[in-house]
Amino acid sequence: MGIDADVHNLVGRYCDAVLRVDIAEFANAWTDDARWLIPGDGVIEGRDAITATFKKIRPSYRQCIQEVLNGTISYVDGDNASARWQIRELQWREDGSVSELIGVYHDVMVRGLDGSLRFSERDFELIYSGPIDGSGKLRSPRTL
C-alpha cells in the first residue's frame, strides 16, 4: 500500500476511534512526540497527554461523529506527508443538546520504525460551531 492510501486509512481509523471511544486506537494514531492543537485547549504535546485529553473530553458526549468532507494530501516526502481535511463533527451531549463543528484539520504524518503512519501534528482550525436539531433517535454504533 502506498503512502496516499496509508494517509486516508489513518484519518479513517482516527474518525472511527472517536466514534467508538476506542482509546487504544486513538492513542495508536499519534507519534510519541505528537502535537494536537485544538480550540480551547491550546497545544497538547505528547501521545500520553493527547490521549489523556481525549479520555477527558470524549466521554462528555453521548456520541461524536466526524465526517471527512474533503481532503488534500499537500506534501509527500518518502514516509512523511502533510494533508488538509475539511471536517464536520456532530456532537450529542449528555444534557440532550446537539451541536456541530465545521473545521479544517491541518495534519503532518510520519511513518514509524514499525511501518505505521501516525500523526505528528494535528491542528484543528474551527470554522463554525453551533446547535442543530437533535430530535431524531440516536443509536449506538455496532461493535467490531
C-alpha positions as CSV (number, residue, x, y, z in Angstrom):
1,M,0.0,0.0,0.0
2,G,1.3,3.5,-0.9
3,I,1.5,6.4,1.4
4,D,-1.6,8.1,-0.1
5,A,-3.7,5.1,0.9
6,D,-2.0,5.0,4.3
7,V,-2.8,8.7,4.9
8,H,-6.5,8.1,4.1
9,N,-6.6,5.0,6.3
10,L,-5.0,6.9,9.2
11,V,-7.7,9.5,9.0
12,G,-10.4,6.9,8.8
13,R,-9.1,4.9,11.8
14,Y,-8.9,8.2,13.8
15,C,-12.6,9.1,13.0
16,D,-13.6,5.5,13.9
17,A,-11.7,5.7,17.2
18,V,-13.6,8.9,18.0
19,L,-16.9,7.3,17.2
20,R,-16.3,4.2,19.2
21,V,-14.4,5.8,22.0
22,D,-11.6,3.4,21.3
23,I,-8.8,4.8,23.5
24,A,-6.1,2.3,22.3
25,E,-6.8,3.0,18.6
26,F,-6.9,6.8,19.2
27,A,-3.5,6.6,21.0
28,N,-2.1,4.5,18.3
29,A,-2.8,7.2,15.7
30,W,-0.1,9.5,17.3
31,T,3.6,9.6,17.4
32,D,5.2,9.7,20.9
33,D,6.1,13.4,20.5
34,A,3.0,14.5,18.6
35,R,1.3,17.9,19.0
36,W,-2.5,18.4,18.9
37,L,-3.8,21.9,18.6
38,I,-7.5,22.2,19.4
39,P,-9.5,25.3,20.1
40,G,-10.0,25.9,23.8
41,D,-7.2,23.6,24.9
42,G,-4.3,25.1,23.1
43,V,-1.3,22.9,22.2
44,I,-1.2,19.4,23.8
45,E,2.1,17.8,23.4
46,G,3.0,14.1,23.5
47,R,0.9,11.0,22.9
48,D,0.2,10.4,26.6
49,A,-1.1,14.0,27.1
50,I,-3.1,13.8,23.9
51,T,-4.7,10.5,24.9
52,A,-5.4,11.8,28.4
53,T,-7.2,14.9,26.9
54,F,-9.2,12.6,24.6
55,K,-10.1,10.4,27.6
56,K,-11.3,13.5,29.5
57,I,-13.3,15.2,26.8
58,R,-14.8,12.4,24.7
59,P,-17.0,10.9,27.4
60,S,-18.7,14.2,27.8
61,Y,-20.6,13.3,24.6
62,R,-23.2,10.6,24.3
63,Q,-21.9,10.3,20.7
64,C,-19.5,12.2,18.5
65,I,-19.3,11.6,14.7
66,Q,-16.6,13.0,12.5
67,E,-17.4,13.2,8.8
68,V,-14.5,13.9,6.3
69,L,-16.0,16.3,3.8
70,N,-12.9,16.7,1.6
71,G,-9.2,16.3,1.8
72,T,-6.0,17.1,0.0
73,I,-2.6,15.5,0.5
74,S,-0.3,18.5,0.1
75,Y,3.1,17.1,0.6
76,V,4.8,13.7,0.4
77,D,8.5,13.0,1.0
78,G,9.2,9.4,1.4
79,D,7.5,8.3,4.6
80,N,6.4,11.8,5.6
81,A,3.2,13.6,4.4
82,S,1.0,16.6,5.2
83,A,-2.6,17.0,4.4
84,R,-5.6,19.1,5.0
85,W,-9.1,17.8,5.7
86,Q,-12.5,19.6,5.9
87,I,-14.3,18.0,8.8
88,R,-17.9,18.1,10.1
89,E,-18.4,16.9,13.6
90,L,-21.7,16.1,15.2
91,Q,-21.8,16.1,19.0
92,W,-24.6,14.7,21.1
93,R,-24.1,15.9,24.7
94,E,-25.2,14.2,27.9
95,D,-27.6,17.2,28.6
96,G,-29.5,16.3,25.4
97,S,-28.2,19.2,23.2
98,V,-26.7,18.5,19.8
99,S,-24.2,20.7,18.1
100,E,-22.0,20.6,15.0
101,L,-18.5,21.8,14.3
102,I,-17.1,22.5,10.9
103,G,-13.4,23.0,10.5
104,V,-10.1,22.0,8.9
105,Y,-7.5,19.7,10.2
106,H,-4.0,20.6,9.1
107,D,-2.0,17.3,9.5
108,V,1.6,16.2,9.5
109,M,2.2,12.5,9.4
110,V,5.3,10.3,9.7
111,R,5.9,6.6,9.3
112,G,7.5,5.0,12.4
113,L,10.1,2.2,12.6
114,D,7.2,-0.3,12.9
115,G,5.9,0.8,9.5
116,S,2.7,2.5,10.8
117,L,1.8,6.0,9.7
118,R,0.9,8.3,12.6
119,F,0.1,11.9,13.2
120,S,3.0,14.0,14.4
121,E,0.8,17.1,14.4
122,R,-2.9,17.8,14.0
123,D,-4.0,21.5,14.1
124,F,-7.8,22.0,14.1
125,E,-9.0,25.2,12.6
126,L,-12.6,25.9,13.7
127,I,-14.7,27.5,11.0
128,Y,-18.2,27.1,12.5
129,S,-19.8,25.9,15.8
130,G,-23.4,25.9,16.7
131,P,-26.5,24.0,17.7
132,I,-28.5,21.7,15.4
133,D,-31.9,19.9,15.8
134,G,-31.3,16.7,17.6
135,S,-34.9,15.5,17.8
136,G,-34.1,12.2,16.0
137,K,-33.3,8.9,17.6
138,L,-29.6,8.3,18.5
139,R,-28.4,4.7,18.3
140,S,-25.1,3.2,19.3
141,P,-22.7,2.0,16.6
142,R,-22.1,-1.7,16.1
143,T,-19.0,-3.1,17.7
144,L,-16.4,-4.8,15.6
